[in-house]
Amino acid sequence: MRLNFHRYSELGKPLLILHGLFGSLGNWGWHSKELSKHYSVIGVDLRNHGDSPHDKELNYPVMALDVVKLIESLGLSSVAIIGHSMGGKVAMELALQHPQFIEKLVVVDIAPIAYPDRIDSHKGIIDGMKALNLSEVKNRGEADIFLAPYIEEEPTRKFILTNLVHTKEGGYKWRLNLAAIEKNYGNLREKPTGIGTYESAILFVKGALSNYIKPENEAEILDLFPNAQVKIIMQAGHWLHVDKPQAFQKIVSGFLAEKD
Protein backbone atom coordinates (compact mmCIF):
# COMPACT_ATOMS: atom_id res chain seq x y z
CA MET A 1 0.00 0.00 0.00
CA ARG A 2 1.28 3.47 -0.92
CA LEU A 3 0.56 5.80 1.97
CA ASN A 4 -0.35 9.45 1.51
CA PHE A 5 2.30 11.78 2.87
CA HIS A 6 3.34 15.41 2.90
CA ARG A 7 6.96 16.53 2.91
CA TYR A 8 7.36 19.76 4.83
CA SER A 9 11.00 20.36 3.95
CA GLU A 10 14.13 18.63 2.68
CA LEU A 11 16.41 20.25 5.25
CA GLY A 12 18.37 17.91 7.50
CA LYS A 13 17.80 14.29 8.43
CA PRO A 14 14.46 12.65 7.59
CA LEU A 15 11.82 12.62 10.35
CA LEU A 16 8.51 10.79 9.95
CA ILE A 17 5.46 11.72 12.06
CA LEU A 18 2.77 9.09 12.63
CA HIS A 19 -0.62 10.20 13.99
CA GLY A 20 -2.99 8.40 16.35
CA LEU A 21 -6.36 6.68 15.91
CA PHE A 22 -8.96 8.77 14.04
CA GLY A 23 -6.20 11.24 13.14
CA SER A 24 -4.27 12.32 10.07
CA LEU A 25 -1.03 14.08 9.19
CA GLY A 26 -2.89 17.40 9.34
CA ASN A 27 -3.36 17.05 13.10
CA TRP A 28 0.41 17.42 13.46
CA GLY A 29 0.72 20.35 11.05
CA TRP A 30 2.06 22.92 13.52
CA HIS A 31 4.65 20.56 15.00
CA SER A 32 5.65 19.37 11.53
CA LYS A 33 6.29 22.95 10.40
CA GLU A 34 8.29 23.76 13.54
CA LEU A 35 10.42 20.64 13.28
CA SER A 36 10.92 21.19 9.54
CA LYS A 37 13.24 24.10 10.43
CA HIS A 38 15.84 21.50 11.36
CA TYR A 39 14.65 18.21 9.84
CA SER A 40 13.23 16.89 6.61
CA VAL A 41 9.78 16.26 8.08
CA ILE A 42 7.41 13.82 6.40
CA GLY A 43 3.86 13.71 7.73
CA VAL A 44 2.17 10.37 7.06
CA ASP A 45 -1.45 9.26 6.83
CA LEU A 46 -1.57 5.67 8.10
CA ARG A 47 -3.76 3.17 6.27
CA ASN A 48 -7.53 3.71 6.59
CA HIS A 49 -6.87 7.27 7.81
CA GLY A 50 -6.57 10.67 6.16
CA ASP A 51 -6.06 10.41 2.41
CA SER A 52 -4.32 7.03 2.48
CA PRO A 53 -5.96 4.00 0.85
CA HIS A 54 -8.56 1.89 2.62
CA ASP A 55 -8.11 -1.80 3.30
CA LYS A 56 -10.00 -4.35 5.40
CA GLU A 57 -6.76 -5.46 7.09
CA LEU A 58 -5.66 -3.31 10.02
CA ASN A 59 -3.02 -4.43 12.51
CA TYR A 60 0.42 -3.31 13.59
CA PRO A 61 2.54 -5.66 11.42
CA VAL A 62 0.85 -4.52 8.17
CA MET A 63 0.88 -0.87 9.25
CA ALA A 64 4.59 -1.07 10.04
CA LEU A 65 5.22 -2.68 6.66
CA ASP A 66 3.34 0.20 4.99
CA VAL A 67 5.79 2.62 6.58
CA VAL A 68 8.78 0.48 5.52
CA LYS A 69 7.53 0.61 1.92
CA LEU A 70 7.17 4.38 2.16
CA ILE A 71 10.72 4.75 3.52
CA GLU A 72 12.06 2.59 0.70
CA SER A 73 10.02 4.41 -1.96
CA LEU A 74 11.52 7.71 -0.80
CA GLY A 75 15.02 6.28 -1.17
CA LEU A 76 15.82 6.67 2.53
CA SER A 77 18.13 4.33 4.40
CA SER A 78 17.01 5.28 7.92
CA VAL A 79 14.72 7.81 9.59
CA ALA A 80 13.75 9.24 12.94
CA ILE A 81 10.11 8.70 13.87
CA ILE A 82 7.64 10.43 16.17
CA GLY A 83 4.55 8.30 16.76
CA HIS A 84 1.53 9.28 18.86
CA SER A 85 -0.77 6.68 20.44
CA MET A 86 -1.67 4.24 17.63
CA GLY A 87 1.16 5.77 15.59
CA GLY A 88 3.47 5.12 18.52
CA LYS A 89 2.57 1.44 18.45
CA VAL A 90 3.18 1.34 14.70
CA ALA A 91 6.59 2.91 15.35
CA MET A 92 7.40 0.37 18.08
CA GLU A 93 6.35 -2.50 15.82
CA LEU A 94 8.60 -1.08 13.11
CA ALA A 95 11.52 -0.75 15.53
CA LEU A 96 11.16 -4.35 16.70
CA GLN A 97 10.56 -5.88 13.26
CA HIS A 98 12.75 -3.66 11.07
CA PRO A 99 15.24 -1.86 13.37
CA GLN A 100 17.63 -1.08 10.53
CA PHE A 101 15.25 1.65 9.32
CA ILE A 102 15.08 3.53 12.63
CA GLU A 103 17.72 6.02 13.73
CA LYS A 104 15.80 7.54 16.63
CA LEU A 105 12.33 6.96 17.99
CA VAL A 106 9.91 9.12 20.00
CA VAL A 107 6.80 7.35 21.32
CA VAL A 108 4.10 9.75 22.49
CA ASP A 109 1.82 8.67 25.36
CA ILE A 110 1.47 4.97 24.65
CA ALA A 111 3.12 1.85 26.09
CA PRO A 112 3.96 -1.51 24.44
CA ILE A 113 1.10 -3.25 26.23
CA ALA A 114 -2.39 -4.56 25.48
CA TYR A 115 -4.98 -2.08 26.73
CA PRO A 116 -8.34 -3.02 28.31
CA ASP A 117 -11.55 -1.71 26.77
CA ARG A 118 -12.30 0.55 29.72
CA ILE A 119 -9.29 2.87 29.32
CA ASP A 120 -10.88 5.20 26.79
CA SER A 121 -14.10 6.23 25.07
CA HIS A 122 -13.33 4.96 21.57
CA LYS A 123 -16.44 2.76 21.48
CA GLY A 124 -18.65 5.77 22.08
CA ILE A 125 -16.86 7.65 19.32
CA ILE A 126 -17.37 4.80 16.86
CA ASP A 127 -21.03 4.44 17.86
CA GLY A 128 -21.62 8.16 17.33
CA MET A 129 -19.89 8.22 13.95
CA LYS A 130 -21.93 5.22 12.81
CA ALA A 131 -25.20 6.74 14.06
CA LEU A 132 -24.72 10.03 12.22
CA ASN A 133 -26.95 10.00 9.13
CA LEU A 134 -24.54 11.33 6.53
CA SER A 135 -27.27 11.71 3.92
CA GLU A 136 -29.05 14.27 6.09
CA VAL A 137 -26.10 16.28 7.46
CA LYS A 138 -26.09 19.87 6.17
CA ASN A 139 -22.98 21.20 7.94
CA ARG A 140 -20.38 20.36 10.61
CA GLY A 141 -22.23 22.36 13.24
CA GLU A 142 -25.23 20.12 12.85
CA ALA A 143 -22.99 17.04 13.07
CA ASP A 144 -21.33 18.45 16.18
CA ILE A 145 -24.68 18.79 17.94
CA PHE A 146 -25.65 15.24 17.00
CA LEU A 147 -22.39 13.75 18.26
CA ALA A 148 -22.47 15.55 21.63
CA PRO A 149 -24.32 12.75 23.51
CA TYR A 150 -21.77 10.23 22.22
CA ILE A 151 -18.64 12.38 22.60
CA GLU A 152 -19.02 14.74 25.55
CA GLU A 153 -15.66 16.55 25.28
CA GLU A 154 -15.87 19.35 22.70
CA PRO A 155 -12.15 19.18 21.68
CA THR A 156 -12.56 15.47 20.95
CA ARG A 157 -15.65 16.13 18.82
CA LYS A 158 -13.80 18.82 16.87
CA PHE A 159 -10.94 16.38 16.33
CA ILE A 160 -13.29 13.64 15.09
CA LEU A 161 -15.08 16.10 12.79
CA THR A 162 -11.84 16.76 10.90
CA ASN A 163 -12.70 13.42 9.26
CA LEU A 164 -16.06 14.68 7.97
CA VAL A 165 -15.44 15.80 4.40
CA HIS A 166 -17.50 16.85 1.40
CA THR A 167 -18.36 14.39 -1.34
CA LYS A 168 -18.35 15.27 -5.05
CA GLU A 169 -22.13 15.15 -4.93
CA GLY A 170 -22.23 17.89 -2.29
CA GLY A 171 -22.95 15.73 0.75
CA TYR A 172 -20.66 14.47 3.49
CA LYS A 173 -18.71 11.30 4.21
CA TRP A 174 -16.21 10.00 6.74
CA ARG A 175 -12.86 9.96 4.97
CA LEU A 176 -11.44 7.30 7.29
CA ASN A 177 -12.41 3.64 6.96
CA LEU A 178 -14.77 3.42 9.91
CA ALA A 179 -15.87 -0.16 9.13
CA ALA A 180 -12.28 -1.45 9.17
CA ILE A 181 -11.46 0.46 12.36
CA GLU A 182 -14.49 -0.97 14.16
CA LYS A 183 -13.85 -4.53 12.94
CA ASN A 184 -10.15 -4.46 13.83
CA TYR A 185 -10.36 -2.35 16.97
CA GLY A 186 -9.20 -5.28 19.08
CA ASN A 187 -5.99 -5.45 17.02
CA LEU A 188 -5.29 -1.80 17.75
CA ARG A 189 -5.47 -2.41 21.50
CA GLU A 190 -2.83 -5.13 21.34
CA LYS A 191 0.86 -4.76 22.11
CA PRO A 192 3.50 -4.87 19.35
CA THR A 193 4.00 -8.38 17.98
CA GLY A 194 7.72 -8.07 17.20
CA ILE A 195 10.05 -10.34 19.14
CA GLY A 196 13.45 -9.46 20.55
CA THR A 197 14.49 -5.99 21.64
CA TYR A 198 15.26 -2.60 20.13
CA GLU A 199 18.64 -1.52 21.49
CA SER A 200 18.93 2.04 20.17
CA ALA A 201 17.78 5.27 21.82
CA ILE A 202 14.06 5.70 22.31
CA LEU A 203 12.13 8.40 24.16
CA PHE A 204 8.67 7.90 25.68
CA VAL A 205 6.85 11.18 26.34
CA LYS A 206 3.92 10.96 28.77
CA GLY A 207 1.20 13.42 29.67
CA ALA A 208 0.97 13.68 33.46
CA LEU A 209 -2.85 13.68 33.31
CA SER A 210 -3.00 10.64 31.01
CA ASN A 211 -3.23 7.03 32.15
CA TYR A 212 -1.83 5.45 28.99
CA ILE A 213 1.64 5.01 30.53
CA LYS A 214 1.63 3.93 34.18
CA PRO A 215 4.56 3.31 36.56
CA GLU A 216 3.90 -0.44 36.38
CA ASN A 217 4.50 -0.34 32.61
CA GLU A 218 8.18 0.53 33.12
CA ALA A 219 9.28 -3.12 33.27
CA GLU A 220 7.46 -3.96 30.03
CA ILE A 221 8.97 -0.94 28.31
CA LEU A 222 12.50 -1.84 29.38
CA ASP A 223 12.04 -5.50 28.40
CA LEU A 224 11.59 -4.46 24.77
CA PHE A 225 13.46 -1.15 24.78
CA PRO A 226 16.36 -1.41 27.27
CA ASN A 227 17.73 2.04 26.36
CA ALA A 228 14.39 3.81 26.79
CA GLN A 229 13.92 7.01 28.74
CA VAL A 230 10.64 8.58 29.82
CA LYS A 231 9.83 12.28 30.06
CA ILE A 232 6.63 13.62 31.63
CA ILE A 233 4.88 16.83 30.59
CA MET A 234 2.93 18.31 33.49
CA GLN A 235 -0.66 19.54 33.09
CA ALA A 236 -0.99 17.60 29.84
CA GLY A 237 -3.26 14.72 28.88
CA HIS A 238 -3.14 12.14 26.10
CA TRP A 239 -2.90 14.89 23.46
CA LEU A 240 0.09 16.42 25.20
CA HIS A 241 1.43 17.88 21.94
CA VAL A 242 -1.77 19.96 21.79
CA ASP A 243 -2.02 20.72 25.52
CA LYS A 244 1.61 21.82 25.90
CA PRO A 245 3.07 22.31 22.42
CA GLN A 246 6.12 24.34 23.45
CA ALA A 247 7.12 21.90 26.19
CA PHE A 248 6.67 19.01 23.79
CA GLN A 249 8.82 20.71 21.14
CA LYS A 250 11.59 21.38 23.64
CA ILE A 251 11.73 17.79 24.90
CA VAL A 252 11.54 16.17 21.49
CA SER A 253 13.97 18.56 19.82
CA GLY A 254 16.49 17.99 22.60
CA PHE A 255 16.27 14.23 22.25
CA LEU A 256 16.54 14.27 18.46
CA ALA A 257 19.61 16.52 18.67
CA GLU A 258 21.45 14.25 21.11
CA LYS A 259 24.50 12.46 19.79
CA ASP A 260 24.34 8.68 19.90
C-alpha positions in Angstrom: 0.0 0.0 0.0 1.3 3.5 -0.9 0.6 5.8 2.0 -0.4 9.4 1.5 2.3 11.8 2.9 3.3 15.4 2.9 7.0 16.5 2.9 7.4 19.8 4.8 11.0 20.4 4.0 14.1 18.6 2.7 16.4 20.3 5.2 18.4 17.9 7.5 17.8 14.3 8.4 14.5 12.7 7.6 11.8 12.6 10.3 8.5 10.8 9.9 5.5 11.7 12.1 2.8 9.1 12.6 -0.6 10.2 14.0 -3.0 8.4 16.4 -6.4 6.7 15.9 -9.0 8.8 14.0 -6.2 11.2 13.1 -4.3 12.3 10.1 -1.0 14.1 9.2 -2.9 17.4 9.3 -3.4 17.0 13.1 0.4 17.4 13.5 0.7 20.3 11.0 2.1 22.9 13.5 4.6 20.6 15.0 5.6 19.4 11.5 6.3 22.9 10.4 8.3 23.8 13.5 10.4 20.6 13.3 10.9 21.2 9.5 13.2 24.1 10.4 15.8 21.5 11.4 14.6 18.2 9.8 13.2 16.9 6.6 9.8 16.3 8.1 7.4 13.8 6.4 3.9 13.7 7.7 2.2 10.4 7.1 -1.5 9.3 6.8 -1.6 5.7 8.1 -3.8 3.2 6.3 -7.5 3.7 6.6 -6.9 7.3 7.8 -6.6 10.7 6.2 -6.1 10.4 2.4 -4.3 7.0 2.5 -6.0 4.0 0.9 -8.6 1.9 2.6 -8.1 -1.8 3.3 -10.0 -4.4 5.4 -6.8 -5.5 7.1 -5.7 -3.3 10.0 -3.0 -4.4 12.5 0.4 -3.3 13.6 2.5 -5.7 11.4 0.9 -4.5 8.2 0.9 -0.9 9.2 4.6 -1.1 10.0 5.2 -2.7 6.7 3.3 0.2 5.0 5.8 2.6 6.6 8.8 0.5 5.5 7.5 0.6 1.9 7.2 4.4 2.2 10.7 4.8 3.5 12.1 2.6 0.7 10.0 4.4 -2.0 11.5 7.7 -0.8 15.0 6.3 -1.2 15.8 6.7 2.5 18.1 4.3 4.4 17.0 5.3 7.9 14.7 7.8 9.6 13.8 9.2 12.9 10.1 8.7 13.9 7.6 10.4 16.2 4.5 8.3 16.8 1.5 9.3 18.9 -0.8 6.7 20.4 -1.7 4.2 17.6 1.2 5.8 15.6 3.5 5.1 18.5 2.6 1.4 18.5 3.2 1.3 14.7 6.6 2.9 15.3 7.4 0.4 18.1 6.4 -2.5 15.8 8.6 -1.1 13.1 11.5 -0.7 15.5 11.2 -4.4 16.7 10.6 -5.9 13.3 12.8 -3.7 11.1 15.2 -1.9 13.4 17.6 -1.1 10.5 15.2 1.7 9.3 15.1 3.5 12.6 17.7 6.0 13.7 15.8 7.5 16.6 12.3 7.0 18.0 9.9 9.1 20.0 6.8 7.4 21.3 4.1 9.8 22.5 1.8 8.7 25.4 1.5 5.0 24.6 3.1 1.9 26.1 4.0 -1.5 24.4 1.1 -3.2 26.2 -2.4 -4.6 25.5 -5.0 -2.1 26.7 -8.3 -3.0 28.3 -11.6 -1.7 26.8 -12.3 0.6 29.7 -9.3 2.9 29.3 -10.9 5.2 26.8 -14.1 6.2 25.1 -13.3 5.0 21.6 -16.4 2.8 21.5 -18.7 5.8 22.1 -16.9 7.6 19.3 -17.4 4.8 16.9 -21.0 4.4 17.9 -21.6 8.2 17.3 -19.9 8.2 14.0 -21.9 5.2 12.8 -25.2 6.7 14.1 -24.7 10.0 12.2 -27.0 10.0 9.1 -24.5 11.3 6.5 -27.3 11.7 3.9 -29.0 14.3 6.1 -26.1 16.3 7.5 -26.1 19.9 6.2 -23.0 21.2 7.9 -20.4 20.4 10.6 -22.2 22.4 13.2 -25.2 20.1 12.9 -23.0 17.0 13.1 -21.3 18.4 16.2 -24.7 18.8 17.9 -25.7 15.2 17.0 -22.4 13.8 18.3 -22.5 15.6 21.6 -24.3 12.8 23.5 -21.8 10.2 22.2 -18.6 12.4 22.6 -19.0 14.7 25.6 -15.7 16.5 25.3 -15.9 19.4 22.7 -12.2 19.2 21.7 -12.6 15.5 20.9 -15.6 16.1 18.8 -13.8 18.8 16.9 -10.9 16.4 16.3 -13.3 13.6 15.1 -15.1 16.1 12.8 -11.8 16.8 10.9 -12.7 13.4 9.3 -16.1 14.7 8.0 -15.4 15.8 4.4 -17.5 16.9 1.4 -18.4 14.4 -1.3 -18.4 15.3 -5.0 -22.1 15.2 -4.9 -22.2 17.9 -2.3 -22.9 15.7 0.7 -20.7 14.5 3.5 -18.7 11.3 4.2 -16.2 10.0 6.7 -12.9 10.0 5.0 -11.4 7.3 7.3 -12.4 3.6 7.0 -14.8 3.4 9.9 -15.9 -0.2 9.1 -12.3 -1.5 9.2 -11.5 0.5 12.4 -14.5 -1.0 14.2 -13.8 -4.5 12.9 -10.1 -4.5 13.8 -10.4 -2.4 17.0 -9.2 -5.3 19.1 -6.0 -5.5 17.0 -5.3 -1.8 17.8 -5.5 -2.4 21.5 -2.8 -5.1 21.3 0.9 -4.8 22.1 3.5 -4.9 19.3 4.0 -8.4 18.0 7.7 -8.1 17.2 10.1 -10.3 19.1 13.5 -9.5 20.6 14.5 -6.0 21.6 15.3 -2.6 20.1 18.6 -1.5 21.5 18.9 2.0 20.2 17.8 5.3 21.8 14.1 5.7 22.3 12.1 8.4 24.2 8.7 7.9 25.7 6.8 11.2 26.3 3.9 11.0 28.8 1.2 13.4 29.7 1.0 13.7 33.5 -2.8 13.7 33.3 -3.0 10.6 31.0 -3.2 7.0 32.1 -1.8 5.5 29.0 1.6 5.0 30.5 1.6 3.9 34.2 4.6 3.3 36.6 3.9 -0.4 36.4 4.5 -0.3 32.6 8.2 0.5 33.1 9.3 -3.1 33.3 7.5 -4.0 30.0 9.0 -0.9 28.3 12.5 -1.8 29.4 12.0 -5.5 28.4 11.6 -4.5 24.8 13.5 -1.2 24.8 16.4 -1.4 27.3 17.7 2.0 26.4 14.4 3.8 26.8 13.9 7.0 28.7 10.6 8.6 29.8 9.8 12.3 30.1 6.6 13.6 31.6 4.9 16.8 30.6 2.9 18.3 33.5 -0.7 19.5 33.1 -1.0 17.6 29.8 -3.3 14.7 28.9 -3.1 12.1 26.1 -2.9 14.9 23.5 0.1 16.4 25.2 1.4 17.9 21.9 -1.8 20.0 21.8 -2.0 20.7 25.5 1.6 21.8 25.9 3.1 22.3 22.4 6.1 24.3 23.5 7.1 21.9 26.2 6.7 19.0 23.8 8.8 20.7 21.1 11.6 21.4 23.6 11.7 17.8 24.9 11.5 16.2 21.5 14.0 18.6 19.8 16.5 18.0 22.6 16.3 14.2 22.3 16.5 14.3 18.5 19.6 16.5 18.7 21.4 14.3 21.1 24.5 12.5 19.8 24.3 8.7 19.9 
